[in-house]
Amino acid sequence: MLIWLLWPTVPGPLTGTTAVAGPDGARAFCSVLPGAAASDCLRRTAQAFDNHNLAWLSTGALILIAALLARRSRIAAWGAIPVALAGCQIATYFLNQIVLYYHLA
């Protein structure tokens, strides 16, 4: 869990917004965004948030599998570190696509 505190997982323009922290991120993000068509914004942001959540769940599952295999292999134990870093990067990538598409940076 320490990796998520040390590694940035949210793009700078979205840091501290309720869109990332809230339960319905796509709807909260589109309500804050000025001048965007609601249907297109909801479709794009919902897909980005779903992919972001899927990346987090996949990363957690891979770390859990590595933890279970750690008793048999040191490679599995050390392999969890790059998996955690890669999962953070992939999850951030999906949210960063929102920032780039709507020119928030």
NUGUVEX-81895 format. One record per residue (C-alpha): residue number from 1; x, y, z. Coordinates in steps of 0.25 Angstrom, whole numbers, m for minus. Example, Ala and Ser with C-alpha at 12.3 -4.5 7.8 and 13.67 -1.06 7.14 Angstrom:
{k:1	x:49	y:m18	z:31}
{k:2	x:55	y:m4	z:29}
This chain:
{k:1	x:0	y:0	z:0}
{k:2	x:12	y:9	z:2}
{k:3	x:14	y:10	z:m13}
{k:4	x:1	y:17	z:m15}
{k:5	x:5	y:28	z:m5}
{k:6	x:19	y:30	z:m12}
{k:7	x:16	y:29	z:m26}
{k:8	x:7	y:39	z:m33}
{k:9	x:m6	y:32	z:m38}
{k:10	x:m14	y:45	z:m42}
{k:11	x:m10	y:55	z:m52}
{k:12	x:m7	y:69	z:m47}
{k:13	x:m19	y:76	z:m52}
{k:14	x:m28	y:66	z:m46}
{k:15	x:m22	y:65	z:m32}
{k:16	x:m31	y:69	z:m21}
{k:17	x:m44	y:69	z:m29}
{k:18	x:m56	y:62	z:m25}
{k:19	x:m56	y:55	z:m38}
{k:20	x:m45	y:46	z:m35}
{k:21	x:m49	y:44	z:m20}
{k:22	x:m64	y:43	z:m22}
{k:23	x:m72	y:30	z:m25}
{k:24	x:m77	y:35	z:m38}
{k:25	x:m64	y:41	z:m44}
{k:26	x:m69	y:43	z:m58}
{k:27	x:m82	y:50	z:m55}
{k:28	x:m75	y:59	z:m45}
{k:29	x:m64	y:62	z:m55}
{k:30	x:m73	y:66	z:m66}
{k:31	x:m81	y:75	z:m57}
{k:32	x:m69	y:83	z:m54}
{k:33	x:m64	y:84	z:m68}
{k:34	x:m68	y:96	z:m75}
{k:35	x:m74	y:96	z:m89}
{k:36	x:m73	y:81	z:m92}
{k:37	x:m85	y:73	z:m98}
{k:38	x:m90	y:64	z:m87}
{k:39	x:m92	y:52	z:m95}
{k:40	x:m79	y:52	z:m101}
{k:41	x:m72	y:56	z:m88}
{k:42	x:m79	y:45	z:m80}
{k:43	x:m76	y:34	z:m90}
{k:44	x:m61	y:38	z:m90}
{k:45	x:m59	y:40	z:m76}
{k:46	x:m67	y:28	z:m71}
{k:47	x:m59	y:19	z:m80}
{k:48	x:m46	y:25	z:m75}
{k:49	x:m50	y:24	z:m60}
{k:50	x:m54	y:9	z:m63}
{k:51	x:m41	y:6	z:m69}
{k:52	x:m34	y:13	z:m58}
{k:53	x:m42	y:4	z:m48}
{k:54	x:m39	y:m8	z:m56}
{k:55	x:m24	y:m5	z:m56}
{k:56	x:m24	y:m4	z:m41}
{k:57	x:m32	y:m17	z:m39}
{k:58	x:m23	y:m24	z:m48}
{k:59	x:m10	y:m19	z:m41}
{k:60	x:m16	y:m23	z:m28}
{k:61	x:m19	y:m37	z:m33}
{k:62	x:m5	y:m38	z:m39}
{k:63	x:1	y:m34	z:m26}
{k:64	x:m7	y:m44	z:m18}
{k:65	x:m3	y:m55	z:m27}
{k:66	x:11	y:m51	z:m25}
{k:67	x:10	y:m51	z:m10}
{k:68	x:4	y:m65	z:m11}
{k:69	x:15	y:m70	z:m19}
{k:70	x:26	y:m63	z:m11}
{k:71	x:27	y:m75	z:m2}
{k:72	x:32	y:m83	z:m14}
{k:73	x:40	y:m73	z:m22}
{k:74	x:48	y:m60	z:m18}
{k:75	x:45	y:m56	z:m33}
{k:76	x:31	y:m55	z:m30}
{k:77	x:33	y:m46	z:m17}
{k:78	x:42	y:m37	z:m24}
{k:79	x:33	y:m37	z:m37}
{k:80	x:22	y:m30	z:m29}
{k:81	x:30	y:m17	z:m28}
{k:82	x:31	y:m14	z:m43}
{k:83	x:16	y:m19	z:m44}
{k:84	x:12	y:m9	z:m34}
{k:85	x:20	y:2	z:m41}
{k:86	x:14	y:m2	z:m55}
{k:87	x:0	y:m2	z:m49}
{k:88	x:1	y:12	z:m44}
{k:89	x:6	y:17	z:m58}
{k:90	x:m5	y:10	z:m65}
{k:91	x:m16	y:15	z:m56}
{k:92	x:m10	y:29	z:m57}
{k:93	x:m9	y:28	z:m72}
{k:94	x:m24	y:26	z:m74}
{k:95	x:m27	y:38	z:m65}
{k:96	x:m17	y:46	z:m72}
{k:97	x:m24	y:44	z:m85}
{k:98	x:m36	y:52	z:m80}
{k:99	x:m26	y:63	z:m76}
{k:100	x:m20	y:63	z:m90}
{k:101	x:m33	y:62	z:m98}
{k:102	x:m40	y:74	z:m91}
{k:103	x:m27	y:82	z:m91}
{k:104	x:m27	y:84	z:m75}
{k:105	x:m12	y:84	z:m75}
